[in-house]
Amino acid sequence: MKALLINSPLNGRETYRSFSPPLGVLYLAAMLEREGAEVEVVDGDQEPTFEDNLDEHLLAFKPDLIGISAMGSTFLSGIRIGEKIKKLLPGSILVFGGYHPTFNAARILRKYPFIDLVIRGEGEYTILDIARNKGMGTIAGISYRENGGIIENPERPLIDNLDELPFPARHLIKKYKYDYASTFKWSDPRRYRLANFQRYAPVVTSRGCPFSCLYCSNTSFSKRRFRPRSPVNVVSEMEGLIKDGHDRFYFVDDNFTASPKRVMEICDRILSLGVKVKWFCLGRVDTASDELYALMAKAGCSLIMFGMESGSQRILDYYNKRITVDHIRKAIRYAKKSNIDVMTSLIIGAPIETLADIEDTLNVLKSEDIDFIEVSKLAVFPGTPLWEELVRSKIIDVESKWEDVVFTCDIYDHLRPPILKRWSRHLNYSFYLRPGYIMRQMGRVIKNRIERN
């Protein structure tokens, strides 16, 4: 069995380069390799000429199974690639999977006849069943065609024990160079704080989240179940990466700090390695504490990214974040007390948001010692509670919008793109162009350069 796994490019053949390896695809590759399959992986964002040389590549490798992973923002480029592949290798099995296909399986099969199967949900064991040529009717978690109709088999249960999965097959993407810093503009301070990101290795230590934020499709994808890998398993993967030359790590979990007790055990095990490493992570503000962050810093945590989203309690409640502005302020102070840099993500464009809410957010940003901010427009993806709410209200027509990336600024007149652009500029300029902030960051850039040398 030969398998080709493709991570769909974000903007087709645009100049974007992904900053992190597609770990989801690499987990599937590792499962297939453990089964004895010969596997190749293509990261479309890293290989913009892949489509131009598609015929040469496919005819040389001749895969039996092609899997394409897609999100909402990469779906149409994946469709374009899949159609070309099926014309070149009509006898191969073409499978789509990922968040967007999970929530649109039947629609995909109805519209695109060249796609054979859609994997819904986690794909590690599903793709093994496909590779083993099990009967379609026996494979949980797939949708397919039969006798002119579409069959959606029962869901596959979530993987309870993540430790049983092999580590991602990173050796299959060594041909690519990933650099987080280069995704930022020259004027963005994050570019310089993360200038050595190519030395970072991303690690997934858990899946799922017990919360149900309005804009997050993980709520439906993982059934609000938080499933952690054991600290032993996580640090074992880190040991292998250290031997491979990595000394910096990025824990990419949606909520690395969901279980402070588990994080502290991971930190203790990192310290027991006796190797100096640096790492950063994403965390919830309501799990912060002096004890936790002090140990994280001791174990190498140099930066934490909080999903702040807003400094307005009204907007936090609308997003169903289940946190308070006081939680945000305390978490930032705990982190800074332990000399951990802080990045906060912000989302603008909630349907109820006003300029007053933006000013509340700016007040928090300017009154706390935050190092970096990341401002995004509110997107409405299938599978999110917000999508379902807008569909029920007939604000979104599913059949005309399911393939698009929909933003609230595309829907509401009072949130038109020029308005959100002004809000974004106001937040960024007011935060980054403060003299005190500029002096602090210049000092940190100099310190980082000294450390690197």
BELLINDA-V600352 format. One record per pair of residues at least 4 apart in sequence whose C-alpha atoms are under 6 Angstrom apart, sorted by the first residue. I is the first residue (numbers start at 1). J is the second residue. D is the distance in Angstrom with one decimal. If there is no record, write none. Layout:
BEGIN
[[I | J | D] [I | J | D]]
END
This chain:
BEGIN
[[1 | 37 | 5.1] [2 | 37 | 5.7] [2 | 38 | 4.8] [2 | 39 | 5.9] [2 | 63 | 4.6] [2 | 64 | 5.3] [3 | 39 | 4.8] [3 | 63 | 5.1] [3 | 64 | 6.0] [3 | 65 | 4.7] [3 | 66 | 5.7] [4 | 39 | 5.8] [4 | 40 | 4.9] [4 | 41 | 5.9] [4 | 63 | 6.0] [4 | 66 | 4.8] [5 | 41 | 4.9] [5 | 66 | 5.8] [5 | 67 | 4.7] [5 | 68 | 6.0] [6 | 41 | 5.9] [6 | 42 | 4.8] [6 | 43 | 6.0] [6 | 68 | 4.8] [7 | 43 | 4.8] [7 | 44 | 5.6] [7 | 69 | 5.1] [8 | 44 | 5.3] [8 | 69 | 6.0] [8 | 70 | 5.7] [8 | 74 | 5.6] [8 | 78 | 5.0] [9 | 44 | 4.4] [9 | 45 | 4.5] [9 | 74 | 5.8] [10 | 74 | 4.7] [12 | 77 | 5.3] [13 | 48 | 5.3] [17 | 45 | 5.1] [17 | 46 | 5.5] [18 | 45 | 5.5] [19 | 178 | 4.9] [19 | 179 | 5.0] [19 | 180 | 4.4] [20 | 178 | 5.8] [26 | 168 | 4.8] [26 | 169 | 5.0] [27 | 168 | 4.5] [28 | 124 | 5.2] [30 | 168 | 5.7] [30 | 169 | 4.9] [32 | 37 | 5.4] [33 | 37 | 4.9] [50 | 54 | 5.8] [54 | 58 | 6.0] [55 | 59 | 5.9] [58 | 62 | 5.3] [64 | 92 | 4.9] [65 | 92 | 5.7] [65 | 93 | 4.9] [66 | 94 | 5.0] [67 | 95 | 4.7] [67 | 96 | 5.8] [68 | 96 | 4.9] [69 | 97 | 5.0] [69 | 98 | 5.3] [70 | 74 | 5.4] [70 | 75 | 5.0] [70 | 98 | 5.3] [71 | 75 | 5.6] [71 | 99 | 5.6] [71 | 100 | 4.9] [72 | 100 | 5.3] [78 | 82 | 6.0] [85 | 89 | 6.0] [86 | 90 | 4.8] [94 | 115 | 5.5] [94 | 116 | 5.4] [95 | 117 | 4.9] [95 | 118 | 5.6] [96 | 118 | 4.9] [97 | 101 | 5.4] [97 | 118 | 5.8] [97 | 119 | 4.8] [101 | 105 | 5.2] [102 | 120 | 4.2] [102 | 121 | 5.8] [103 | 383 | 6.0] [105 | 118 | 5.9] [108 | 112 | 5.8] [117 | 143 | 5.8] [117 | 144 | 4.9] [118 | 142 | 5.6] [118 | 143 | 5.2] [119 | 141 | 6.0] [119 | 142 | 4.7] [120 | 141 | 5.2] [120 | 142 | 5.8] [123 | 127 | 5.8] [129 | 134 | 5.7] [140 | 153 | 5.7] [140 | 154 | 5.5] [140 | 155 | 5.6] [140 | 156 | 4.9] [141 | 153 | 5.9] [141 | 154 | 5.9] [141 | 155 | 4.4] [141 | 156 | 4.6] [142 | 153 | 5.7] [143 | 151 | 5.6] [143 | 152 | 4.3] [144 | 150 | 5.7] [144 | 151 | 5.4] [145 | 149 | 5.6] [145 | 150 | 4.4] [145 | 151 | 5.9] [162 | 229 | 5.5] [163 | 229 | 5.7] [178 | 198 | 5.4] [179 | 197 | 5.4] [179 | 198 | 4.7] [180 | 197 | 5.4] [181 | 191 | 4.4] [181 | 194 | 5.4] [181 | 195 | 5.1] [184 | 191 | 5.6] [191 | 195 | 5.7] [199 | 246 | 5.8] [199 | 248 | 6.0] [200 | 248 | 4.4] [200 | 249 | 4.7] [201 | 249 | 4.7] [202 | 249 | 5.7] [202 | 250 | 4.5] [202 | 251 | 5.8] [203 | 251 | 5.0] [204 | 251 | 5.9] [204 | 252 | 5.5] [204 | 253 | 5.6] [205 | 229 | 5.4] [206 | 227 | 5.5] [206 | 228 | 4.0] [206 | 229 | 5.5] [207 | 226 | 5.9] [207 | 227 | 5.2] [208 | 222 | 5.1] [208 | 225 | 5.4] [208 | 226 | 4.5] [209 | 224 | 5.3] [209 | 225 | 5.7] [209 | 226 | 4.7] [210 | 224 | 4.4] [210 | 225 | 5.3] [210 | 226 | 5.6] [212 | 219 | 5.3] [213 | 319 | 5.6] [213 | 320 | 5.1] [213 | 321 | 5.5] [214 | 319 | 4.9] [214 | 320 | 6.0] [214 | 385 | 5.1] [214 | 386 | 5.2] [215 | 384 | 5.5] [215 | 386 | 5.7] [216 | 384 | 5.3] [217 | 383 | 4.9] [217 | 384 | 4.3] [218 | 222 | 5.6] [219 | 223 | 5.6] [219 | 224 | 5.1] [220 | 383 | 5.9] [231 | 266 | 4.9] [241 | 246 | 5.6] [242 | 246 | 4.7] [242 | 247 | 5.8] [247 | 277 | 4.9] [248 | 277 | 5.6] [248 | 278 | 4.7] [248 | 279 | 5.3] [249 | 279 | 4.5] [250 | 279 | 5.5] [250 | 280 | 5.1] [250 | 281 | 5.8] [251 | 281 | 4.8] [255 | 282 | 5.8] [255 | 283 | 5.1] [256 | 282 | 5.8] [256 | 283 | 5.5] [257 | 283 | 5.1] [267 | 299 | 5.3] [271 | 299 | 5.6] [277 | 300 | 5.5] [278 | 300 | 4.4] [278 | 301 | 5.7] [279 | 300 | 5.8] [279 | 301 | 4.8] [280 | 301 | 5.4] [280 | 302 | 5.9] [280 | 303 | 4.8] [280 | 304 | 5.5] [281 | 304 | 5.1] [282 | 304 | 5.7] [282 | 305 | 4.7] [282 | 306 | 5.9] [283 | 306 | 5.4] [285 | 327 | 5.7] [285 | 328 | 5.5] [285 | 331 | 5.2] [286 | 327 | 5.6] [288 | 331 | 5.3] [290 | 294 | 6.0] [290 | 334 | 5.5] [294 | 338 | 5.3] [296 | 301 | 5.3] [297 | 301 | 4.6] [302 | 340 | 4.9] [302 | 341 | 6.0] [303 | 340 | 5.1] [303 | 341 | 4.4] [303 | 342 | 5.7] [304 | 342 | 5.3] [305 | 342 | 5.9] [305 | 343 | 4.6] [305 | 344 | 5.5] [306 | 344 | 4.9] [307 | 345 | 5.2] [308 | 344 | 5.7] [308 | 345 | 5.7] [309 | 345 | 5.5] [309 | 346 | 3.7] [309 | 347 | 4.8] [310 | 346 | 5.8] [310 | 361 | 5.4] [311 | 360 | 5.4] [311 | 361 | 3.6] [311 | 364 | 5.9] [312 | 357 | 5.4] [312 | 360 | 5.3] [312 | 361 | 5.8] [316 | 321 | 5.5] [333 | 337 | 6.0] [335 | 340 | 5.1] [336 | 340 | 5.3] [342 | 370 | 5.3] [342 | 371 | 5.3] [343 | 371 | 5.8] [343 | 372 | 4.6] [343 | 373 | 5.4] [344 | 373 | 4.9] [345 | 373 | 5.8] [345 | 374 | 4.7] [346 | 374 | 5.9] [346 | 375 | 4.7] [347 | 375 | 5.9] [347 | 376 | 4.9] [347 | 377 | 5.6] [347 | 378 | 5.8] [348 | 377 | 5.1] [348 | 378 | 5.8] [349 | 377 | 5.9] [349 | 378 | 5.3] [378 | 407 | 5.8] [379 | 406 | 5.8] [379 | 407 | 4.2] [380 | 387 | 5.6] [380 | 406 | 5.4] [380 | 407 | 5.7] [382 | 387 | 5.6] [390 | 395 | 5.1] [390 | 396 | 5.6] [391 | 395 | 6.0] [391 | 396 | 5.0] [398 | 402 | 5.4] [409 | 415 | 4.8] [409 | 416 | 4.7] [409 | 417 | 5.6] [415 | 419 | 5.9] [417 | 421 | 6.0] [425 | 429 | 5.7] [426 | 430 | 5.8] [427 | 431 | 6.0] [428 | 432 | 5.8] [429 | 433 | 5.5]]
END
